């Protein structure tokens, strides 16, 4: 069973785009994932194939019509009823590596790309759609966000990355940023690779990496650090409670 990605967009020609190169392209040739694009405009009901209209209440820009979106979504889901539907929107929940990992374990995903000012809000009440954001930035369309999400899923599909890079140590996998990397030359522009990494002492190297991952997360991403410490403390107190309950 391979991972099925369906992308609903006004610009199907943007796909596979960067996913037609390198790792993702090879994985697709090997049948590890497949890609379908659905042109939202094909589901417009009028002669002019209108997909948008002016915002209720006034203001700039145009809004994607709920009836047109629903017809496109229903068409996509008829083929893949098990796949979660995700709309890309800055109003969504921030995308996380944990969500990506869960998606990569599933049968696939249906992605809804916005344009203009975005979607008529009623679509989210009428269909089971998860709303996801790829960062506190505003893109001109959901397509680059969909490509990001798919790229992150595809590299986790079984057999796509070599065994050497299982991804387990990577940034965010354990709630921390990854430690920094170095490679030859040992000395470059007068800068040396940290001595410990050349010591051959695996325990010391592991300790250094753990320390750097923690220090860098604390300094660069206080938000991640706070959550990490919270989870750590919680599971520690949970363990203490269990020990007590067991009368030990
Ligand atoms: N008026 C909207 C922005 C619309 S941008 C607002 O202020 O919230 C047009 C489309 O680009 C959106 O519908 C969405 O599909 C996509 N998009 C923009 N920024 C995004 C982000 N950070 N994450 C995911 N999708 C985004």
Boltz pocket constraint, residues with backbone or C-beta under 6 A from the ligand:
constraints:
  - pocket:
      binder: B
      contacts: [[A, 88], [A, 89], [A, 90], [A, 91], [A, 112], [A, 113], [A, 114], [A, 115], [A, 116], [A, 117], [A, 118], [A, 119], [A, 132], [A, 133], [A, 134], [A, 135], [A, 136], [A, 137], [A, 138], [A, 139], [A, 140], [A, 141], [A, 142], [A, 143], [A, 145]]
      max_distance: 6.0
